[in-house]
Amino acid sequence: MRWISFFFFLVGLQTTCLAQIYLTPAADTERIKQACSLLQTYAPKIYEAVVQHATMQLQVGRDGEIFASTNWVEPGDPKIIWIMLGPGSVRERSINHLAGTIFHESLHLLLVEERIRNGVTGFFKELPETQQKEEELRIYLLQLDLLAKMGTQKEEIEEIRRWMEPYKNPN
């Protein structure tokens, strides 16, 4: 529970940026809007701090991985926040799962910004592996809590639990 409080603290530090933009085909945009609407209801502080300002774009990983998602902050005034979503996350999963993915990436963005404000290297891939695992595990736990609140199907929640297994041992 202390991590939830920590993330709300981070949300309070969020600065302004551009309004939400979708760089996706129309059907994908509609699904993303539905997922964002869920976040506006179930995670309004995260929605207001990150989601409503993010540019959402479809992305396929270099290895063909269709479920890859990532995030990026371009500095400037106003800054530009990107959340890139794999086609599998957008097209092959439920709206709840997609909302959870956007929520997950939003939390990473808040942590990046917090690290930058503290003068620490901000980006996830620049962190030591132990810190990456700790951050990923914390975010997955918050994502699971959100998915449960939204009434997500048990199978999808179990899938996320399997994804977080490698992060449970920080060594």
Secondary structure, DSSP 8 states (H G I E B T S, - for coil): -HHHHHHHHHHHT---B---EEES-HHHHHHHHHHHHHHHHH-HHHHHHTGGGEEEEE---TT--SS-EEEEEE-SSSBEEEEEE-HHHHHSS-HHHHHHHHHHHHHHHHHHHHHHHTTS---GGGS-HHHHHHHHHHHHHHHHHHHHHTT--HHHHHHHHHHHGGGSS--
